[in-house]
């Protein structure tokens, strides 16, 4: 079987591999089930930050895989150089070790460590988590007062983690939506909060209304 890192590299080359689908057959997942290798024009991160986040995930995954092998199941998700660690490791000492490994990765600004010291999750649990992630994403798309692409969603053992550069209003609203999804036991917000003024700079410019003089000339 290929190592998880090689699988992730293959996803980058393909540009469209859904990493969540690999969670059922490998102990290490890169990007928390996100699509790896594609840049979003409407992402609130800069293009450079998006590239760095993908690089961080791959480098961190490689180091964790070398250190832990198949004894652990670790999800590595980076957003704007902040890394979220979820999954399971054998002991609390292993959790600290993984955190230190990731902190040493180039360009990592901070780490949110929510690893559980326990046996690795079952394939059925990971399938449930993938399903929950899909439902949360769909619910965010349905919410007309939110921009779904501003959020990254990760689910681990029925706990939903929300990441992104969002306003306080968006943070509260998205958490409410996620809590309302069947099967969600808890919602953890890992946001970088921005102001409403900063958010306005991400909104597409509205076309100016036609002037009366222009209408009269038609």
C-alpha positions as CSV (number, residue, x, y, z in Angstrom):
1,X,0.0,0.0,0.0
2,X,1.3,3.4,-0.8
3,X,2.2,5.7,2.2
4,X,-0.3,8.5,3.0
5,X,2.2,11.1,2.0
6,X,2.6,9.5,-1.5
7,X,-1.2,9.4,-1.7
8,X,-1.3,13.1,-0.9
9,X,1.4,14.0,-3.4
10,X,-0.6,12.1,-6.0
11,X,-3.6,14.2,-5.2
12,X,-1.7,17.4,-5.7
13,X,-0.6,16.2,-9.1
14,X,-4.1,15.2,-10.1
15,X,-5.5,18.5,-8.7
16,X,-8.9,17.0,-7.9
17,X,-8.5,14.1,-5.5
18,X,-10.8,14.3,-2.5
19,X,-8.7,13.4,0.5
20,X,-11.7,12.6,2.7
21,X,-12.2,9.5,0.6
22,X,-8.7,8.2,1.6
23,X,-9.5,8.4,5.4
24,X,-11.0,4.9,5.3
25,X,-7.8,3.2,4.1
26,X,-4.8,5.2,5.5
27,X,-3.9,6.3,9.0
28,X,-2.9,9.9,8.1
29,X,-5.0,12.4,6.3
30,X,-3.8,15.7,4.8
31,X,-6.1,18.7,4.7
32,X,-9.0,17.3,6.7
33,X,-10.8,16.0,3.6
34,X,-10.4,19.1,1.5
35,X,-9.6,19.2,-2.2
36,X,-5.8,19.5,-2.4
37,X,-3.9,21.2,-5.3
38,X,-6.5,23.7,-6.4
39,X,-6.5,27.5,-5.8
40,X,-9.8,29.3,-5.2
41,X,-10.2,32.8,-6.7
42,X,-12.7,33.7,-4.0
43,X,-10.8,32.3,-1.1
44,X,-10.2,35.0,1.6
45,X,-6.6,33.9,1.8
46,X,-4.0,35.2,-0.6
47,X,-2.9,32.8,-3.3
48,X,0.5,32.6,-1.6
49,X,-1.2,31.6,1.7
50,X,-3.2,28.9,-0.1
51,X,0.0,27.5,-1.6
52,X,1.8,27.6,1.7
53,X,-1.1,25.9,3.5
54,X,-0.9,23.0,1.0
55,X,2.9,22.8,1.5
56,X,2.5,22.9,5.3
57,X,0.0,20.0,5.2
58,X,2.3,17.9,3.1
59,X,5.4,18.6,5.1
60,X,3.7,18.1,8.4
61,X,2.1,14.8,7.2
62,X,5.5,13.5,6.1
63,X,7.0,14.2,9.5
64,X,4.2,12.7,11.4
65,X,4.1,9.6,9.2
66,X,7.9,9.1,9.8
67,X,7.5,9.5,13.5
68,X,4.2,7.6,14.2
69,X,3.7,5.3,11.2
70,X,0.4,3.4,11.4
71,X,0.1,3.7,15.2
72,X,-1.8,7.0,14.8
73,X,-4.6,8.6,12.7
74,X,-3.8,12.3,12.4
75,X,-5.7,14.9,10.3
76,X,-3.5,17.9,9.4
77,X,-5.5,21.0,8.3
78,X,-3.8,24.3,7.7
79,X,-5.6,27.6,7.1
80,X,-3.7,30.8,6.7
81,X,-0.7,29.1,8.3
82,X,-2.6,28.0,11.4
83,X,-2.6,24.2,11.7
84,X,-5.4,22.2,13.2
85,X,-4.5,18.7,14.4
86,X,-7.3,16.2,14.9
87,X,-7.5,12.4,15.2
88,X,-6.0,9.9,17.5
89,X,-2.6,9.0,18.9
90,X,-1.6,6.3,21.5
91,X,-0.6,8.6,24.4
92,X,-0.7,12.2,25.6
93,X,3.1,12.2,25.1
94,X,2.6,11.3,21.5
95,X,0.2,14.2,21.1
96,X,2.8,16.6,22.4
97,X,5.4,15.1,20.1
98,X,3.2,15.5,17.1
99,X,2.5,19.1,18.0
100,X,6.2,19.9,18.3
101,X,6.9,18.3,15.0
102,X,4.3,20.4,13.3
103,X,5.4,23.6,15.0
104,X,8.8,23.1,13.6
105,X,7.5,23.0,10.0
106,X,8.4,26.0,7.9
107,X,5.8,28.8,7.7
108,X,3.6,27.4,10.5
109,X,2.4,30.3,12.7
110,X,0.4,28.3,15.3
111,X,-1.0,24.9,16.1
112,X,-4.4,24.0,17.6
113,X,-3.9,20.5,19.0
114,X,-7.1,18.5,19.5
115,X,-5.7,15.1,19.2
116,X,-7.2,12.4,21.3
117,X,-5.0,9.9,23.3
118,X,-6.9,6.8,22.4
119,X,-7.2,4.0,19.9
120,X,-7.6,5.0,16.3
121,X,-11.1,5.6,15.1
122,X,-12.9,2.9,13.2
123,X,-13.6,3.0,9.4
124,X,-17.3,3.3,10.1
125,X,-16.7,6.3,12.3
126,X,-14.6,8.0,9.7
127,X,-17.3,7.3,7.1
128,X,-19.8,9.0,9.4
129,X,-17.5,11.9,9.9
130,X,-17.1,12.3,6.1
131,X,-20.9,12.2,5.7
132,X,-21.3,14.9,8.5
133,X,-18.8,17.1,6.8
134,X,-20.7,16.9,3.5
135,X,-24.0,17.8,5.3
136,X,-22.4,20.8,7.1
137,X,-20.9,22.1,3.8
138,X,-24.3,21.7,2.1
139,X,-26.0,23.6,4.9
140,X,-23.5,26.4,4.6
141,X,-24.2,26.6,0.9
142,X,-27.9,26.8,1.5
143,X,-27.5,29.7,4.0
144,X,-28.0,32.8,1.8
145,X,-26.4,35.1,4.4
146,X,-23.0,33.3,4.3
147,X,-20.3,32.6,1.7
148,X,-19.8,28.9,1.9
149,X,-16.3,29.0,0.3
150,X,-15.1,31.1,3.2
151,X,-15.2,28.0,5.5
152,X,-13.2,24.9,5.8
153,X,-15.0,22.0,7.6
154,X,-13.3,19.1,9.4
155,X,-15.2,16.4,11.3
156,X,-13.6,14.0,13.8
157,X,-15.6,11.6,16.0
158,X,-18.8,13.6,15.4
159,X,-17.1,16.9,16.4
160,X,-17.2,19.6,13.7
161,X,-14.3,22.0,13.4
162,X,-14.9,25.2,11.4
163,X,-11.9,27.2,10.1
164,X,-11.7,30.4,8.0
165,X,-11.3,34.2,7.9
166,X,-14.7,35.4,9.0
167,X,-16.5,38.1,10.9
168,X,-18.0,37.6,14.4
169,X,-21.4,37.5,12.8
170,X,-20.4,34.8,10.3
171,X,-18.6,32.8,13.0
172,X,-21.8,32.7,15.2
173,X,-24.1,31.9,12.3
174,X,-22.0,29.1,10.8
175,X,-21.7,27.5,14.3
176,X,-25.4,27.6,14.7
177,X,-25.9,25.9,11.3
178,X,-23.3,23.2,12.1
179,X,-24.9,22.4,15.4
180,X,-28.3,21.9,13.7
181,X,-26.9,19.1,11.5
182,X,-27.9,15.6,12.5
183,X,-25.1,13.6,14.1
184,X,-23.0,16.6,15.3
185,X,-22.1,16.3,18.9
186,X,-20.0,19.5,19.2
187,X,-18.8,22.4,17.2
188,X,-15.3,23.9,17.6
189,X,-14.6,27.3,16.0
190,X,-11.0,27.8,14.9
191,X,-11.5,31.1,13.1
192,X,-9.4,34.1,12.3
193,X,-11.9,36.9,13.0
194,X,-12.0,39.9,10.6
195,X,-14.0,43.1,10.7
196,X,-17.1,43.8,8.6
197,X,-15.1,46.5,6.8
198,X,-12.5,44.0,5.9
199,X,-15.2,41.6,4.7
200,X,-16.6,44.3,2.5
201,X,-13.3,44.3,0.5
202,X,-14.0,40.7,-0.4
203,X,-17.4,41.4,-1.8
204,X,-17.7,41.7,-5.6
205,X,-18.3,45.3,-6.8
206,X,-21.9,46.0,-7.8
207,X,-22.4,47.6,-11.3
208,X,-23.3,51.3,-11.1
209,X,-26.9,52.1,-12.0
210,X,-27.5,53.6,-15.5
211,X,-27.8,57.4,-15.4
212,X,-31.0,59.1,-16.6
213,X,-29.0,60.8,-19.4
214,X,-27.9,57.4,-20.6
215,X,-31.5,56.1,-20.6
216,X,-32.7,59.2,-22.5
217,X,-30.1,58.7,-25.2
218,X,-31.4,55.2,-26.0
